[in-house]
């Protein structure tokens, strides 16, 4: 993921694949419209719509972090937030209080940053969606990756509604009134959110918001 054009192309291709997935979900539910199985088909579609959303965020954020690795020469040039994200495995043992040894460890990492290459471990490259990617979780991911998501706050309510409905269905609830119309609305809203998040990532890459220089 060395060049910006490669990143833009990869994210765009990922989004195109997700559009097709939404189209296929609609087609399946549409076959049952007007029949007794329409509510069941609609319920089954909600977790699929959520899965498309979560999968998209995980994969495009990974592409973004790979681009950061390739475009920043050493860790000292990273913004503190994303540097802290990269150092998560090293910082995790420091919880529970700082003794002399832990303080020394932090100082050694800071001093070595100027010569340390930017490399995210697999656990950090695969962002943690907590299997519950509502707006609050998305904000947390954005903070770690130096992404400004203020432009997508308008999707907060619809995203949280989708996640809550998906959670209820996953725990055996039987929401009433679900039909193809609701599925189409959720799919359209989620796709619009994904398109907006694509713009957030591309803007961050173009403006190098992850970098101090």
Buried (B, 14 or more C-beta within 10 A) or exposed (E): BEEBEBBBEBBEEBBEEBBEBBEEBBEEBBEBBEEEEBBBBBBBBBBBBBEBBBBBBBBBBBBBBBBBBBBBEEBBBBBEBBBEBBBBEEBEEBEEEEEEEBEEBBEEBEEEBEEBEBEBEEEBBBBBBEEEBBBEBBBBBBBBBBBEBEEBEEBBEBBEEBBEBBBBBEEEEEEEEBBBEBBBEBBEBBBBBBEBBBEBBBEBBEEBBBBEE
